[in-house]
């Protein structure tokens, strides 16, 4: 995979990931107490969909481009509103017929959904990307940007001082062993911050060890682990993503039911062939 996220910003994987992130944030905001979002692989925070890179792949056209103006059932529209409203707010020109031009990465989306008491710790290892992210949040006391390997964050920055939080782990999958690294990272982090909400992203493509990955997560014996997957096409293609998956540890009790409503609509809107599918199930815990 070419990980520079500008090539993939707003694609079907981002849609599912950012929708779930928005639901986690909204859920934690049901209590007045502050919380922290820890984003381990934060990227640059804001993406220009009119850029040469985004236009080269056009992945966003099959993702947020299919969803942003879609007719949705009332309950699904309500669930998706915080996410979609945040995207629309970054594109005010669309109200007068302009194109969708700007898409938020996870740190920008989280920040735009925050209350005054909520905080963000954004980690980015790539020096240029970290500088870009720092400029985006310059002077924002609710955000701390750090140039750091996100995997180290799972030891060094947990638990957060707020004792409440969401840990988003969205690794690049550029190297071998990322599935194993996710399992190991979650095990270490959960020992330090067992009541945290974790959201781990993983790609689904031909040959990916999804079954082994799920079995390794089950072996951790963490009490509540939910899995949500969306496949937009057959995995017969040797290259590229056919689907996207999320592991959510300590999910809101409402999330599984929300996914059962939303995933069929996302499949309907973003399917690229007749083999599109979805599922949401407990890896461990509630059935």
C-alpha positions as CSV (number, residue, x, y, z in Angstrom):
1,X,0.0,0.0,0.0
2,X,1.1,3.6,-0.7
3,X,0.5,4.9,2.7
4,X,0.7,8.7,2.2
5,X,-2.9,9.1,3.1
6,X,-3.7,11.8,0.6
7,X,-4.0,9.0,-1.9
8,X,-6.7,7.3,0.2
9,X,-8.4,10.2,2.1
10,X,-12.2,9.9,2.2
11,X,-12.2,6.3,0.8
12,X,-14.6,3.7,2.0
13,X,-12.3,2.7,4.8
14,X,-12.2,6.3,6.1
15,X,-16.0,6.5,6.0
16,X,-16.4,3.5,8.3
17,X,-13.5,4.4,10.5
18,X,-14.5,8.0,11.0
19,X,-18.2,7.2,11.4
20,X,-17.3,4.8,14.3
21,X,-14.9,7.3,15.8
22,X,-17.7,9.9,15.8
23,X,-20.0,7.5,17.6
24,X,-17.4,6.8,20.2
25,X,-16.9,10.5,20.9
26,X,-20.6,11.2,21.0
27,X,-21.1,8.3,23.5
28,X,-18.3,9.5,25.9
29,X,-19.8,13.0,25.8
30,X,-22.9,11.7,27.5
31,X,-21.0,12.4,30.8
32,X,-19.7,15.8,31.6
33,X,-16.3,14.5,32.6
34,X,-13.4,15.2,30.2
35,X,-11.8,12.6,28.1
36,X,-8.8,12.3,25.8
37,X,-8.5,10.9,22.3
38,X,-5.1,9.4,21.6
39,X,-4.4,9.1,17.9
40,X,-1.3,7.0,17.3
41,X,-0.9,7.4,13.5
42,X,-2.4,10.8,13.0
43,X,-1.3,11.9,9.5
44,X,-1.6,15.6,8.5
45,X,-5.2,16.1,9.7
46,X,-6.7,17.7,6.7
47,X,-6.8,16.6,3.1
48,X,-7.3,18.4,-0.2
49,X,-9.5,16.2,-2.4
50,X,-8.7,18.4,-5.4
51,X,-4.9,17.7,-5.1
52,X,-3.1,15.8,-7.7
53,X,-2.6,12.9,-5.4
54,X,-6.2,12.5,-4.4
55,X,-7.3,13.0,-8.0
56,X,-4.9,10.4,-9.2
57,X,-6.6,7.6,-7.3
58,X,-10.1,9.1,-7.0
59,X,-10.7,6.8,-4.0
60,X,-12.8,9.4,-2.3
61,X,-15.3,9.3,-5.1
62,X,-16.2,5.7,-4.2
63,X,-16.2,6.6,-0.5
64,X,-17.4,9.9,1.0
65,X,-18.4,11.0,-2.5
66,X,-21.1,8.3,-2.5
67,X,-22.3,9.0,1.0
68,X,-22.2,12.8,1.6
69,X,-25.5,13.6,-0.1
70,X,-27.2,10.2,0.0
71,X,-30.8,9.7,1.0
72,X,-30.7,7.7,4.2
73,X,-33.3,6.2,6.5
74,X,-34.1,8.5,9.4
75,X,-32.4,6.5,12.1
76,X,-29.3,6.0,9.9
77,X,-29.1,9.7,9.1
78,X,-29.3,10.5,12.8
79,X,-26.4,8.1,13.6
80,X,-24.3,9.5,10.8
81,X,-25.1,13.1,11.3
82,X,-22.1,14.1,13.6
83,X,-19.6,12.7,11.1
84,X,-21.3,14.0,7.9
85,X,-22.0,17.4,9.5
86,X,-18.3,17.7,10.4
87,X,-17.3,17.0,6.8
88,X,-19.9,19.4,5.4
89,X,-18.7,22.2,7.7
90,X,-15.3,22.0,6.1
91,X,-16.9,22.5,2.6
92,X,-19.2,25.5,2.9
93,X,-18.9,26.1,-0.8
94,X,-21.0,23.1,-1.5
95,X,-24.1,25.1,-0.4
96,X,-23.8,27.1,-3.6
97,X,-23.0,24.1,-5.8
98,X,-19.3,23.9,-5.2
99,X,-17.4,20.5,-5.1
100,X,-16.5,18.5,-2.1
101,X,-12.9,19.6,-1.7
102,X,-11.7,19.1,1.9
103,X,-11.8,15.9,4.0
104,X,-10.8,15.6,7.7
105,X,-8.4,13.1,9.0
106,X,-9.2,11.5,12.4
107,X,-7.4,14.2,14.5
108,X,-9.3,17.0,12.8
109,X,-12.6,15.1,13.0
110,X,-12.2,14.4,16.7
111,X,-11.2,18.0,17.4
112,X,-14.2,19.4,15.6
113,X,-16.5,17.2,17.7
114,X,-15.0,18.1,21.0
115,X,-16.5,20.1,23.9
116,X,-14.2,22.6,25.7
117,X,-13.0,20.1,28.2
118,X,-12.0,17.3,25.8
119,X,-8.4,16.8,24.7
120,X,-6.4,15.2,21.8
121,X,-3.0,13.7,21.7
122,X,-1.9,13.2,18.1
123,X,1.2,11.2,17.3
124,X,2.9,11.3,13.9
125,X,6.3,9.8,13.1
126,X,6.9,11.3,9.6
127,X,8.6,14.7,10.2
128,X,7.0,16.6,7.4
129,X,3.6,15.3,8.2
130,X,4.1,16.1,11.9
131,X,5.0,19.7,11.0
132,X,1.9,20.0,8.8
133,X,-0.3,18.6,11.6
134,X,1.3,21.0,14.2
135,X,0.6,24.0,12.0
136,X,-3.1,22.9,11.7
137,X,-3.5,23.0,15.5
138,X,-1.1,25.8,16.3
139,X,-2.3,27.7,19.3
140,X,-5.0,25.1,20.1
141,X,-4.6,24.3,23.8
142,X,-6.9,21.2,23.5
143,X,-4.5,19.5,21.1
144,X,-0.9,18.2,21.6
145,X,1.0,17.0,18.5
146,X,4.1,14.9,19.1
147,X,6.6,13.5,16.6
148,X,6.7,9.9,17.8
149,X,6.3,6.4,16.7
150,X,2.7,5.6,17.4
151,X,3.5,2.1,18.7
152,X,5.5,3.6,21.5
153,X,2.6,5.7,22.5
154,X,0.7,2.7,23.7
155,X,3.2,2.4,26.6
156,X,4.4,5.9,27.2
157,X,1.1,7.8,27.1
158,X,-1.4,5.5,28.9
159,X,-3.4,5.9,30.9
160,X,-4.3,9.5,30.2
161,X,-4.6,11.8,33.1
162,X,-8.4,12.2,32.4
163,X,-8.7,8.4,33.1
164,X,-11.3,8.3,30.3
165,X,-10.5,8.1,26.6
166,X,-10.4,6.6,23.1
167,X,-7.3,5.1,21.7
168,X,-7.3,5.1,17.9
169,X,-4.7,2.8,16.3
170,X,-4.6,3.2,12.5
171,X,-1.2,1.9,11.4
172,X,0.1,2.2,7.8
173,X,0.4,-1.5,7.1
174,X,3.6,-0.7,5.1
175,X,5.6,-3.4,6.8
176,X,5.2,-7.1,7.5
177,X,3.8,-8.0,10.9
178,X,1.4,-5.2,11.4
179,X,-1.5,-7.5,12.4
180,X,0.8,-9.1,15.0
181,X,1.9,-5.6,16.1
182,X,-1.8,-4.6,16.6
183,X,-2.4,-7.6,18.9
184,X,0.8,-7.0,20.9
185,X,0.1,-3.2,21.1
186,X,-3.4,-3.8,22.3
187,X,-2.3,-6.3,25.0
188,X,0.3,-3.9,26.4
189,X,-2.1,-0.9,26.3
190,X,-5.0,-2.8,27.9
191,X,-2.8,-3.7,30.8
192,X,-2.1,-0.1,31.4
193,X,-5.6,1.3,30.6
194,X,-8.1,-1.4,30.9
195,X,-11.2,0.8,30.9
196,X,-10.2,2.7,27.8
197,X,-12.1,2.5,24.5
198,X,-9.9,1.2,21.7
199,X,-10.5,1.4,18.0
200,X,-8.1,-0.6,15.8
201,X,-8.2,-0.4,12.0
202,X,-7.0,-3.2,9.7
203,X,-7.2,-3.7,5.9
204,X,-9.0,-6.6,4.3
205,X,-7.4,-7.8,1.0
206,X,-6.4,-11.0,-0.8
207,X,-4.2,-13.2,1.5
208,X,-4.6,-11.1,4.6
209,X,-4.5,-13.2,7.8
210,X,-7.8,-12.1,9.1
211,X,-8.8,-15.4,10.7
212,X,-5.5,-15.7,12.5
213,X,-5.7,-12.0,13.6
214,X,-9.1,-12.5,15.1
215,X,-8.0,-15.7,16.9
216,X,-5.0,-13.9,18.4
217,X,-7.3,-11.1,19.7
218,X,-9.6,-13.7,21.2
219,X,-6.6,-15.3,23.0
220,X,-6.0,-12.0,24.9
221,X,-9.2,-12.7,26.8
222,X,-10.1,-9.0,26.9
223,X,-13.8,-9.1,28.1
224,X,-15.5,-7.0,25.4
225,X,-14.2,-7.0,21.8
226,X,-16.5,-6.0,18.9
227,X,-15.6,-6.5,15.3
228,X,-17.1,-4.5,12.3
229,X,-16.2,-5.2,8.7
230,X,-17.3,-3.8,5.4
231,X,-16.2,-5.5,2.1
232,X,-17.0,-3.4,-1.0
233,X,-15.8,-5.9,-3.6
234,X,-14.4,-9.4,-4.2
235,X,-10.9,-10.1,-2.9
236,X,-9.9,-11.8,-6.1
237,X,-7.9,-8.7,-7.1
238,X,-4.2,-9.2,-6.1
239,X,-3.7,-5.6,-5.2
240,X,-5.5,-3.0,-3.2
241,X,-8.2,-3.2,-0.5
242,X,-11.3,-5.2,-0.9
243,X,-12.6,-4.3,2.6
244,X,-12.0,-2.6,5.9
245,X,-12.2,-3.8,9.5
246,X,-12.4,-2.3,12.9
247,X,-11.8,-3.8,16.3
248,X,-13.5,-1.9,19.1
249,X,-12.6,-2.8,22.7
250,X,-15.0,-1.7,25.4
251,X,-17.5,-0.4,22.9
252,X,-20.6,1.6,23.8
253,X,-23.5,-0.7,24.5
254,X,-25.3,1.0,21.6
255,X,-22.7,0.5,19.0
256,X,-23.5,-3.0,17.7
257,X,-27.1,-2.1,17.1
258,X,-26.0,1.1,15.3
259,X,-23.7,-0.9,13.1
260,X,-26.5,-3.3,12.2
261,X,-28.4,-0.3,10.9
262,X,-25.6,1.6,9.2
263,X,-23.5,-1.2,7.6
264,X,-26.2,-2.3,5.1
265,X,-26.6,1.3,4.0
266,X,-22.8,1.8,3.6
267,X,-22.7,-1.4,1.5
268,X,-25.6,-0.2,-0.6
269,X,-23.9,3.1,-1.3
270,X,-20.2,2.1,-1.7
271,X,-20.4,-1.5,-3.1
272,X,-18.1,-1.8,-6.1
273,X,-19.4,-5.2,-7.2
274,X,-22.0,-7.8,-6.3
275,X,-19.7,-9.5,-3.8
276,X,-19.9,-6.6,-1.3
277,X,-20.8,-7.7,2.2
278,X,-20.7,-6.6,5.9
279,X,-20.8,-8.1,9.3
280,X,-20.6,-7.0,12.9
281,X,-20.1,-9.5,15.7
282,X,-18.6,-10.0,19.1
283,X,-15.1,-11.5,19.1
284,X,-15.4,-11.8,22.9
285,X,-18.1,-10.8,25.3
286,X,-21.7,-10.1,24.7
287,X,-23.5,-12.2,22.1
